[in-house]
Each structure stands twice: as structure tokens, then as C-alpha cells.
Amino acid sequence: MTPTAIQIREAQPQDAAAIATIYNEGIRGRSATFETIERSPSDILAWFDATLHPLLVATHDGKVVGWIHASTYRTRDCYAGIAEFSVYVAGQVQGQGVGNALMAAFIPACERAGFWKILSRIFIENTASRQLCQKHGFREVGVYEKHGKLDGVWRDVVIVERLIEGNLD
Ligand SMILES: CC(C)(COP(=O)(O)OP(=O)(O)OC[C@H]1O[C@@H](n2cnc3c(N)ncnc32)[C@H](O)[C@@H]1OP(=O)(O)O)[C@@H](O)C(=O)NCCC(=O)NCCS
């Protein structure tokens, strides 16, 4: 797959099933998230809320192969400009530039939505995700040790953050 073959667009409700499939593959993989409960398409439809949180999909040959989503960091007003994000690419096409393409479109989308910071927590062993973030200007803030247990095993996570300069006035 060449990078030019990857298209990025805003997600539509009809993408919910594909988004759920890719997310569930990531949940089952146990290297991306503490989540263990798989999502249905109707769970994903709830992401299409009235807020301005970007939700983008990557397509290849018209098929959804990845997604990136911003969600609320905290409900306090002072944190209104901070978004958490998740990014998932279908296993079959990982390592072929889809994550890069999603992140490259996501940062300007977050800027347009008014966010001044995006952040995430990444399992310390998740090299691909850490590399992706590093490449797109994220800073590794530090490590939360034993942040939670997954399948009974304590896991450490790296906090990553990226300021969005255009919204820092
Ligand atoms: C993390 C993830 C989104 C990256 O997407 P991707 O399409 O596989 O990544 P890309 O091919 O665009 O590569 C992005 C960068 O990460 C690096 N990378 C990708 N896969 C890697 C791997 N297995 N090991 C080390 N680095 C890797 C690449 O080198 C690339 O940097 P470069 O362009 O300088 O070479 C994807 O692997 C994924 O969905 N993983 C499972 C879910 C997950 O972990 N999500 C993140 C939760 S925080």
C-alpha cells in the first residue's frame, strides 16, 4: 500500500461497524488498551455526539482500515481544550503508513476544533504507538507505574502530550 492510496476523511455513522471491528481486534490483541469489553456498532454510534471531537477514518480501496478519535479528557471547564485520543489500524495493514496518515490529519482537525493539547496513555511496550506519537511531535511526559491490571498483570503506561500551538494564545 502506498501512502497516496490511503484516504483520510471524517467518519460517518455508516462506518460504525468497521470502526467497532478494528477496535475489537485491538482489544483482543491486549497491547493497546485496558479495555476488555468489545464494542458493538451502536456503542460506536454514541461517539457521533454533538461535541466537536474529531473522529477520522482511513480508507483504502474504499474500505475503512483505521480510525482516530478524540474524546473528553476531563469535564472541568479549565480542561475544555484538552482531548484524549485513541488510534487503531487494522492488523492486516499495520506498519504501512496508515497511522501516520491518520495522525497527520488529526492534529489540524483538533486545531480547528479549538483544542490546545492532545494526550494519551500508551502501554510502555507499545513501540509502534510510541514511535507514531514521537514522529508527530508528542512529548513523553513520564510513566504511570502499575496504572492498572490487564488479565491480572500490572501494566505501566507512558503519558504523551502534544501542544497545539495555534490555540495557545
Ligand atoms: C499504533 C498504530 C496505530 C500505528 O499505526 P501504523 O499504521 O501501524 O503505523 P505507521 O505504519 O503509520 O507507522 C508509524 C510510525 O511508527 C513506527 N512503527 C510502526 N509499526 C512499528 C512497530 N511494529 N515497531 C516499531 N515501530 C513501528 C513506524 O516506524 C512509523 O515511523 P516512521 O514513519 O518514522 O517509520 C497501529 O500499529 C495499531 O493500530 N496498533 C494497535 C492498536 C494500538 O496500539 N493503538 C494505540 C493505542 S494508544
The ligand as an SDF file (V2000), in Angstrom:
LIG
                    3D

 48 50  0  0  0  0  0  0  0  0999 V2000
   -0.0300    2.0610   16.7870 C   0  0  0  0  0  0  0  0  0  0  0  0
   -0.6660    2.0630   15.3910 C   0  0  0  0  0  0  0  0  0  0  0  0
   -1.9020    2.9520   15.4040 C   0  0  0  0  0  0  0  0  0  0  0  0
    0.3480    2.6380   14.3870 C   0  0  0  0  0  0  0  0  0  0  0  0
   -0.2520    2.6530   13.1040 O   0  0  0  0  0  0  0  0  0  0  0  0
    0.5050    2.0240   11.8480 P   0  0  0  0  0  0  0  0  0  0  0  0
   -0.3060    2.2620   10.6560 O   0  0  0  0  0  0  0  0  0  0  0  0
    0.8310    0.6050   12.1800 O   0  0  0  0  0  0  0  0  0  0  0  0
    1.8460    2.8950   11.8520 O   0  0  0  0  0  0  0  0  0  0  0  0
    2.6170    3.5080   10.6110 P   0  0  0  0  0  0  0  0  0  0  0  0
    2.8970    2.4370    9.6150 O   0  0  0  0  0  0  0  0  0  0  0  0
    1.9280    4.7250   10.1240 O   0  0  0  0  0  0  0  0  0  0  0  0
    3.9850    3.9110   11.3230 O   0  0  0  0  0  0  0  0  0  0  0  0
    4.0660    4.9890   12.2130 C   0  0  0  0  0  0  0  0  0  0  0  0
    5.4320    5.0590   12.8210 C   0  0  0  0  0  0  0  0  0  0  0  0
    5.5300    4.0500   13.8340 O   0  0  0  0  0  0  0  0  0  0  0  0
    6.6050    3.1600   13.5580 C   0  0  0  0  0  0  0  0  0  0  0  0
    6.1600    1.8020   13.6900 N   0  0  0  0  0  0  0  0  0  0  0  0
    5.0550    1.2430   13.1290 C   0  0  0  0  0  0  0  0  0  0  0  0
    4.9640   -0.0330   13.4960 N   0  0  0  0  0  0  0  0  0  0  0  0
    6.0300   -0.2780   14.2990 C   0  0  0  0  0  0  0  0  0  0  0  0
    6.4830   -1.4030   15.0080 C   0  0  0  0  0  0  0  0  0  0  0  0
    5.8230   -2.5650   14.9600 N   0  0  0  0  0  0  0  0  0  0  0  0
    7.5920   -1.2830   15.7580 N   0  0  0  0  0  0  0  0  0  0  0  0
    8.2710   -0.1260   15.8270 C   0  0  0  0  0  0  0  0  0  0  0  0
    7.8730    0.9970   15.1910 N   0  0  0  0  0  0  0  0  0  0  0  0
    6.7900    0.9110   14.4370 C   0  0  0  0  0  0  0  0  0  0  0  0
    6.9680    3.3690   12.1380 C   0  0  0  0  0  0  0  0  0  0  0  0
    8.3550    3.1960   12.0300 O   0  0  0  0  0  0  0  0  0  0  0  0
    6.4970    4.7400   11.7910 C   0  0  0  0  0  0  0  0  0  0  0  0
    7.5150    5.6880   11.8900 O   0  0  0  0  0  0  0  0  0  0  0  0
    8.3080    6.0950   10.5400 P   0  0  0  0  0  0  0  0  0  0  0  0
    7.2910    6.6260    9.5700 O   0  0  0  0  0  0  0  0  0  0  0  0
    9.2710    7.0960   11.0300 O   0  0  0  0  0  0  0  0  0  0  0  0
    8.9200    4.8680   10.0350 O   0  0  0  0  0  0  0  0  0  0  0  0
   -1.0370    0.6190   14.9240 C   0  0  0  0  0  0  0  0  0  0  0  0
    0.1130   -0.1700   14.9360 O   0  0  0  0  0  0  0  0  0  0  0  0
   -2.1160   -0.0250   15.7650 C   0  0  0  0  0  0  0  0  0  0  0  0
   -3.3020    0.1530   15.4840 O   0  0  0  0  0  0  0  0  0  0  0  0
   -1.7280   -0.7940   16.7890 N   0  0  0  0  0  0  0  0  0  0  0  0
   -2.7180   -1.4900   17.6270 C   0  0  0  0  0  0  0  0  0  0  0  0
   -3.5940   -0.5090   18.3830 C   0  0  0  0  0  0  0  0  0  0  0  0
   -2.7640    0.4500   19.2130 C   0  0  0  0  0  0  0  0  0  0  0  0
   -1.7630    0.0790   19.8200 O   0  0  0  0  0  0  0  0  0  0  0  0
   -3.2200    1.6960   19.2520 N   0  0  0  0  0  0  0  0  0  0  0  0
   -2.6090    2.7290   20.0420 C   0  0  0  0  0  0  0  0  0  0  0  0
   -3.2350    2.7640   21.3900 C   0  0  0  0  0  0  0  0  0  0  0  0
   -2.5050    4.0490   22.3800 S   0  0  0  0  0  0  0  0  0  0  0  0
  1  2  1  0
  2  3  1  0
  2  4  1  0
  2 36  1  0
  4  5  1  0
  5  6  1  0
  6  7  2  0
  6  8  1  0
  6  9  1  0
  9 10  1  0
 10 11  2  0
 10 12  1  0
 10 13  1  0
 13 14  1  0
 14 15  1  0
 15 16  1  0
 15 30  1  0
 16 17  1  0
 17 18  1  0
 17 28  1  0
 18 19  1  0
 18 27  1  0
 19 20  2  0
 20 21  1  0
 21 22  1  0
 21 27  2  0
 22 23  1  0
 22 24  2  0
 24 25  1  0
 25 26  2  0
 26 27  1  0
 28 29  1  0
 28 30  1  0
 30 31  1  0
 31 32  1  0
 32 33  2  0
 32 34  1  0
 32 35  1  0
 36 37  1  0
 36 38  1  0
 38 39  2  0
 38 40  1  0
 40 41  1  0
 41 42  1  0
 42 43  1  0
 43 44  2  0
 43 45  1  0
 45 46  1  0
 46 47  1  0
 47 48  1  0
M  END
$$$$
